[in-house]
């Protein structure tokens, strides 16, 4: 009789999800996850908005006396403060800086006085060029978009370790070069290359961490990665609070990545990836080493009977025929369009809330940390509510909540305690919704097309993250415009979710036909579920 093949998940369960081997690897992998939060969100403070005004020759040497400002620089009535880009034209050369030396005619500034020395805006003289400052985030996310296209290919072709090592090394190299950029053009080029080559640090480390454990522990490991990312963002805000010079700030953020680039090569490769490449002997060697570190006898695992995915003989469907079926399916097309818009909205609103949080009343760093910290309970709650109340209800309630809080924040007076509360509730809702959409999208498409269709939705999400850094520019026209847009898109999503099927307690569809059936049948009874 042939020996029964052993599944890798059962081996990982036998090794113990929280043995010494896995705990050591979790520590080594959560560190690059934490660093990735620096590199994905660092630009928010690196190129943050600065206070500046026109430089008025003849008036700047009056020491602490600023009484002359009211007749030298007009008031911007939309923002109720001194205009940043205009000043009153003098009749001639200003000598005593008195009202009689200035006319009522306004002229554009030619030079500026910046409130904060050592900032990016001050050093590259970006006064009244807000589009250049906002472009930093867009260029960064453009690089992340490029990274998304090839990181998966690199990881699948050369291994998880190679992907983590390359991303960490590239982040360190281009980040440090950027810290010494002599001008704005070089700075932006290094920003793009750093994100384009190093932007795969989080997904690469995440995949390697998840592949260390069996099916039952993946949700917990995923939550651990999310928590590490949030902790990193809070540390980022604290660092930006105390470091004013943007070059020093970048050096502190990016230097630790070289540590990851060195030690990752000493780690073991993912046994799951090795098996997928037919390298069964290497996978067994890795698992035996893990067993020894966990003080287990490798012989008890019977690793020689481990199944090899490449040796399975089941017939596989023709991908071309399945692709043509997907193109002709109106249900799949409708689902793809809706899910893409849901993902785009989540990405835009999530990053939009984070970026615009620095403009909240009070301390910008505290506001940013509060908006980030509310994500922690959201990641915990989403695991509970998705199974208890279902995917549709969870998304409906949270899209609606985000819409209401965004619109209330837009039209209620700012500066009160409840405006901060509304903003935090909105960020909580979109975080919970983002996690829900990620899980839901993986459940409504068939197995043989899931990765490709999920990638289409994810690409739409990247479009949202590209647009998000530009939303603060809208506040120049009206303070409430960004949150009004967020609320309006969430309202549209609330209506679109109604058109989608529920997937709670449903088996994952393997074919186009099974995926279509999700929209044609009701939720199965408990009796039917027991028979599945």
C-alpha positions in Angstrom: 0.0 0.0 0.0 1.3 3.5 -0.9 2.2 5.7 2.0 -0.4 8.5 2.5 0.9 12.0 1.5 1.1 14.6 4.2 -0.2 18.1 3.6 2.1 21.0 4.5 -0.5 22.7 6.6 -0.7 19.7 8.9 3.1 19.7 9.2 3.0 23.4 10.2 0.3 22.7 12.7 2.4 19.9 14.2 5.4 22.1 14.5 3.3 24.5 16.6 2.4 28.0 15.3 4.2 29.7 18.3 7.2 27.5 18.8 10.7 29.0 19.2 11.4 28.8 15.4 8.3 30.7 14.4 8.6 33.3 17.2 12.2 34.1 16.1 11.1 34.4 12.5 8.1 36.6 13.5 10.5 39.0 15.3 12.8 39.1 12.3 9.9 39.7 9.8 7.9 42.2 11.9 10.9 44.5 11.9 10.8 45.1 8.1 7.0 45.4 8.4 7.4 48.2 10.9 10.1 49.8 8.7 7.7 49.6 5.7 5.3 51.9 7.6 8.1 54.5 7.7 8.6 54.2 3.9 4.9 54.2 2.9 3.9 57.1 5.2 7.1 59.0 5.8 6.5 61.5 3.0 3.4 62.9 4.9 5.8 64.6 7.3 8.8 64.8 5.0 7.0 67.2 2.7 4.3 68.5 5.1 2.7 71.9 4.6 4.6 74.8 6.0 3.6 78.3 7.1 5.3 81.1 5.0 4.6 84.6 3.8 6.1 87.2 1.5 9.4 88.7 2.4 9.0 92.5 2.6 12.4 94.3 2.2 12.8 97.2 4.6 10.5 95.6 7.2 12.2 92.3 8.1 14.7 93.9 10.6 12.1 95.1 13.0 12.9 92.3 15.4 9.8 91.2 17.4 7.6 94.0 16.1 5.1 92.5 13.6 2.6 95.3 13.7 3.6 96.3 10.1 2.3 93.0 8.7 -1.3 94.2 8.6 -0.6 97.0 6.2 2.2 95.2 4.2 0.4 91.9 3.6 -3.3 91.4 3.0 -5.5 88.9 4.8 -6.7 85.7 3.1 -10.4 85.8 4.0 -11.0 82.2 3.0 -8.5 81.0 5.7 -8.6 84.0 8.0 -4.8 84.5 8.1 -2.1 86.4 6.3 -2.0 85.7 2.6 0.9 83.4 1.7 1.5 84.5 -1.9 0.6 88.2 -2.1 1.6 91.5 -0.6 0.7 95.1 -0.9 2.8 97.0 -3.6 5.0 99.7 -2.1 5.1 103.2 -3.6 8.8 103.0 -3.8 11.7 101.7 -1.7 10.5 100.9 1.8 12.5 102.8 4.4 10.5 103.0 7.6 7.9 100.3 7.1 4.9 102.6 7.8 1.4 102.4 6.2 2.0 105.5 4.0 4.7 103.5 2.0 2.2 100.8 0.8 -0.7 101.0 -1.7 -3.9 99.0 -1.8 -2.7 97.2 -4.9 -1.6 93.6 -4.3 1.4 91.9 -6.1 2.7 88.3 -6.1 5.6 87.5 -3.8 9.1 87.1 -5.2 10.8 85.8 -2.0 9.4 84.2 1.1 10.0 84.0 4.8 9.4 80.4 6.2 8.3 79.7 9.7 10.3 76.5 10.1 14.0 76.3 9.2 15.3 73.0 7.8 12.1 71.9 6.1 11.9 70.6 2.6 9.7 73.4 1.5 12.1 76.0 2.9 15.3 74.5 1.5 13.9 74.0 -2.1 12.0 77.3 -1.9 8.6 75.8 -2.7 6.6 78.8 -1.5 3.3 79.2 -3.4 4.1 76.0 -5.3 1.9 73.7 -3.4 1.5 71.4 -6.4 5.2 70.6 -6.1 4.9 69.7 -2.5 1.8 67.6 -3.1 3.5 65.9 -6.1 5.9 64.2 -3.6 3.2 61.9 -2.4 1.9 61.2 -5.9 5.4 60.3 -7.2 5.9 58.1 -4.2 2.7 56.2 -4.8 3.5 56.0 -8.5 6.6 54.2 -7.5 4.6 51.9 -5.2 2.3 51.2 -8.2 5.4 50.0 -10.2 6.6 48.0 -7.2 3.3 46.1 -7.1 3.7 45.0 -10.7 7.0 43.2 -10.3 7.3 42.4 -6.6 5.0 39.3 -6.9 6.9 38.1 -10.0 10.2 38.5 -8.2 9.0 36.8 -5.1 7.5 33.9 -7.0 10.5 33.5 -9.3 13.5 34.0 -6.9 11.9 33.4 -3.5 10.5 35.3 -0.5 14.0 36.0 1.0 15.2 37.6 -2.2 12.2 39.9 -2.4 12.6 41.1 1.2 16.4 41.5 0.8 16.2 43.5 -2.4 13.4 45.7 -1.1 15.2 46.5 2.1 18.5 47.2 0.4 16.9 49.4 -2.2 15.0 51.3 0.4 18.1 52.0 2.4 20.2 52.9 -0.7 17.8 55.3 -2.5 16.5 56.7 0.8 20.0 57.7 1.9 20.8 59.1 -1.5 17.6 61.2 -1.3 18.7 62.6 2.0 21.7 64.2 0.2 19.7 65.4 -2.9 21.1 68.7 -4.1 17.9 69.9 -5.7 14.2 69.1 -6.1 14.6 67.1 -9.4 17.1 64.7 -7.9 15.1 64.4 -4.8 11.9 63.4 -6.7 13.8 60.9 -8.9 15.3 59.2 -5.8 11.8 59.2 -4.2 10.4 57.3 -7.2 13.2 54.7 -7.4 13.1 54.1 -3.7 9.4 53.3 -3.9 9.5 51.5 -7.2 12.2 49.0 -6.1 11.8 49.0 -2.3 8.1 49.3 -2.2 7.6 45.6 -2.0 9.1 45.3 1.5 5.7 45.0 3.3 4.0 42.5 1.0 7.2 40.3 0.7 7.7 40.2 4.5 4.0 39.7 5.0 3.8 36.7 2.7 6.9 35.1 4.2 5.4 35.5 7.7 2.0 34.1 6.7 3.6 31.1 5.1 5.3 30.1 8.3 2.0 28.9 9.8 -1.0 26.8 9.0 -4.5 27.9 7.8 -5.9 28.5 11.3 -3.2 30.9 12.4 -3.1 33.1 9.2 -5.6 35.6 10.4 -3.7 36.1 13.7 -0.4 36.5 11.9 -2.1 39.0 9.5 -3.3 41.0 12.5 0.2 40.9 14.0 1.6 42.5 10.8 -1.1 45.1 10.8 -0.4 46.0 14.4 3.4 46.3 13.7 2.6 48.6 10.8 0.4 50.8 13.0 3.1 50.9 15.7 5.6 52.0 13.1 3.3 54.9 11.9 3.0 56.1 15.5 6.8 56.0 15.9 7.0 57.9 12.6 4.9 60.7 14.0 6.9 60.9 17.2 10.1 61.1 15.2 8.8 63.9 13.0 7.6 65.8 16.0 11.2 66.0 17.4 13.3 66.1 14.2 12.8 69.3 12.2 15.5 68.9 9.6 14.1 66.8 6.7 17.5 65.4 5.8 18.2 64.1 9.3 14.7 62.7 9.4 15.2 60.6 6.2 18.6 59.3 7.4 17.1 58.1 10.7 14.2 56.4 8.9 16.1 54.6 6.2 19.4 53.6 7.8 17.9 50.6 9.7 16.9 48.9 6.5 20.4 47.8 5.9 20.1 45.5 8.9 17.2 43.7 7.3 19.1 43.5 4.0 21.9 41.7 5.8 20.2 39.3 8.2 17.4 38.1 5.8 19.9 36.0 3.9 20.6 34.0 7.1 16.9 33.1 7.5 15.3 30.0 6.0 13.3 30.2 2.8 9.6 29.6 2.9 9.0 25.8 2.8 5.7 26.5 0.9 7.6 28.4 -1.8 10.2 25.6 -2.1 7.5 23.0 -2.5 5.8 25.1 -5.2 9.1 25.1 -7.1 9.6 21.4 -6.8 12.5 21.7 -4.4 11.1 19.2 -2.0 14.5 18.2 -0.5 15.2 21.8 0.5 11.7 22.2 2.0 12.2 19.0 4.1 15.6 20.3 5.2 14.0 23.6 6.3 11.2 21.9 8.2 13.7 19.5 9.9 15.7 22.5 11.1 12.5 24.1 12.4 11.6 20.9 14.3 15.0 20.8 16.0 14.8 24.5 17.0 11.4 23.6 18.6 12.9 20.6 20.4 10.9 18.2 18.3 11.9 14.9 16.7 11.8 15.5 12.9 11.2 11.7 12.4 7.7 12.1 14.0 6.7 14.5 11.3 7.3 11.9 8.5 8.4 14.6 6.2 9.4 12.2 3.4 5.7 11.7 2.8 5.2 15.4 2.3 3.1 16.1 -0.8 4.6 18.0 -3.7 2.1 20.4 -5.5 4.0 19.8 -8.8 3.4 16.1 -8.7 -0.4 16.2 -8.4 -2.1 14.5 -11.3 -5.5 16.2 -11.1 -6.6 17.7 -14.4 -6.6 21.5 -14.5 -9.0 23.6 -16.6 -7.8 25.4 -19.7 -7.0 29.0 -18.5 -7.8 30.4 -22.0 -11.3 28.9 -21.9 -11.9 30.1 -18.4 -10.7 33.6 -19.3 -13.1 33.7 -22.2 -15.9 32.6 -19.9 -15.1 35.4 -17.5 -15.1 38.0 -20.3 -18.6 36.8 -21.5 -20.1 36.7 -17.9 -22.1 39.9 -17.2 -22.2 38.8 -13.5 -18.4 38.6 -13.2 -18.0 41.9 -15.1 -20.5 43.7 -12.8 -18.8 42.3 -9.8 -15.4 43.3 -11.0 -16.4 46.9 -11.7 -18.1 47.3 -8.3 -15.3 45.7 -6.4 -12.7 47.8 -8.2 -14.7 51.0 -7.2 -15.0 49.8 -3.6 -11.3 49.2 -3.4 -10.5 52.6 -5.1 -12.7 54.4 -2.6 -11.2 52.6 0.4 -7.7 53.4 -0.7 -8.5 57.1 -1.5 -10.4 57.7 1.8 -8.0 55.7 4.0 -4.9 57.5 2.8 -6.8 60.8 2.4 -7.8 60.7 6.1 -4.2 60.0 7.1 -2.7 62.7 5.0 -5.3 65.4 5.8 -5.1 64.6 9.5 -2.1 66.8 9.8 -4.4 69.7 9.0 -6.7 69.1 12.0 -6.9 71.6 14.7 -4.3 71.3 17.5 -1.0 69.5 17.3 -0.6 67.9 13.9 1.5 65.0 15.2 -0.9 64.1 18.0 -3.8 64.3 15.5 -2.0 61.9 13.1 -1.2 59.5 15.9 -4.8 59.4 17.1 -6.1 58.8 13.5 -3.6 55.9 13.3 -4.2 54.3 16.7 -7.9 53.9 16.0 -6.9 51.3 13.4 -5.8 48.8 16.1 -9.2 48.0 17.5 -10.6 48.0 13.9 -8.3 45.2 12.9 -9.5 43.2 15.9 -13.2 43.9 15.5 -13.2 43.1 11.7 -12.3 39.4 12.4 -15.4 39.1 14.7 -18.0 41.1 12.8 -17.4 39.6 9.4 -18.3 36.1 10.7 -21.1 37.2 13.0 -22.9 39.7 10.8 -21.7 38.9 7.3 -19.6 40.7 4.7 -22.4 42.8 3.2 -23.8 44.2 6.4 -20.4 45.0 7.7 -19.5 46.9 4.5 -22.9 48.6 4.3 -22.8 49.9 7.9 -19.2 51.1 7.7 -19.4 52.8 4.3 -22.6 54.6 5.6 -20.9 55.5 8.8 -17.9 56.9 7.0 -20.1 58.9 4.7 -22.1 60.4 7.5 -19.1 61.3 9.7 -17.2 62.8 6.7 -20.2 65.0 5.7 -20.8 66.1 9.3 -17.1 66.9 9.7 -17.2 69.0 6.5 -20.2 71.2 7.5 -19.9 71.5 11.3 -17.6 74.1 12.9 -14.0 73.0 13.2 -11.8 73.2 16.3 -14.3 71.5 18.7 -13.7 68.2 20.4 -16.5 66.6 18.4 -14.9 67.4 15.1 -11.9 65.2 16.1 -14.2 62.5 17.3 -16.1 62.5 13.9 -12.7 62.3 12.1 -11.6 59.4 14.2 -14.9 57.5 13.7 -14.5 58.1 9.9 -11.0 56.7 9.9 -12.1 53.7 12.1 -14.9 53.0 9.6 -12.8 53.1 6.5 -10.1 50.9 8.1 -12.7 48.3 9.0 -14.2 48.5 5.5 -10.8 48.3 3.8 -10.1 45.0 5.7 -13.5 43.7 4.8 -13.2 44.6 1.1 -9.8 42.8 0.9 -11.3 39.6 2.3 -14.6 39.9 0.4 -12.9 40.4 -3.0 -11.0 37.1 -2.5 -14.3 35.3 -1.9 -16.4 36.4 -4.9 -14.1 35.3 -7.8 -13.3 31.8 -8.9 -10.1 30.1 -7.8 -8.8 29.7 -11.4 -9.2 33.5 -12.0 -9.0 34.8 -8.4 -5.4 36.1 -8.4 -5.8 38.0 -11.7 -9.2 39.5 -10.9 -8.0 40.5 -7.4 -5.0 42.2 -9.0 -7.3 44.3 -11.2 -9.2 45.5 -8.1 -5.9 46.1 -6.2 -4.6 48.2 -9.2 -7.8 50.3 -8.9 -6.9 50.8 -5.2 -3.5 52.1 -6.2 -5.2 54.7 -8.3 -6.9 55.9 -5.1 -3.6 56.1 -3.3 -2.1 58.1 -6.2 -4.9 60.7 -5.9 -4.9 60.9 -2.1 -1.8 63.1 -1.7 -3.4 65.7 -4.0 -6.6 66.0 -1.9 -5.1 68.6 0.5 -4.9 71.0 -2.5 -8.7 71.0 -2.6 -8.8 72.6 0.8 -7.3 75.7 -0.8 -10.6 76.2 -2.6 -12.7 75.1 0.4 -11.7 73.6 3.7 -14.3 70.9 3.6 -13.9 69.8 0.0 -11.7 66.7 0.7 -14.1 65.2 3.3 -17.1 66.1 1.1 -15.6 64.0 -1.7 -14.8 61.2 0.8 -18.4 61.2 2.0 -19.9 61.3 -1.5 -17.8 58.3 -2.7 -18.8 56.3 0.4 -22.5 57.0 -0.3 -22.0 55.6 -3.8 -20.3 52.5 -2.4 -23.1 52.0 0.1 -25.5 51.7 -2.8 -23.2 49.5 -4.8 -22.7 47.0 -2.0 -26.5 46.2 -2.1 -25.9 44.7 -5.6 -23.3 42.2 -4.4 -24.0 38.7 -3.0 -23.3 37.7 0.6 -20.4 35.2 1.0 -20.5 34.4 4.7 -20.6 30.6 5.3 -20.2 30.1 1.5 -17.6 27.8 0.0 -15.0 29.6 -2.1 -16.1 29.2 -5.8 -13.7 27.2 -7.9 -15.2 27.9 -11.4 -16.9 30.7 -13.2 -20.2 28.9 -12.9 -19.9 28.5 -9.1 -19.0 32.2 -8.8 -22.1 33.2 -10.8 -24.2 31.1 -8.5 -23.4 33.3 -5.6 -25.7 35.9 -7.0 -28.5 33.4 -7.7 -28.9 31.5 -4.5 -29.7 32.3 -1.0 -27.5 31.7 2.0 -27.4 27.9 2.8 -29.1 26.6 5.9 -27.2 25.1 8.8 -28.2 21.7 7.6 -26.8 22.3 4.1 -23.6 23.7 5.6 -23.0 20.6 7.7 -23.3 18.5 4.5 -20.6 20.6 2.7 
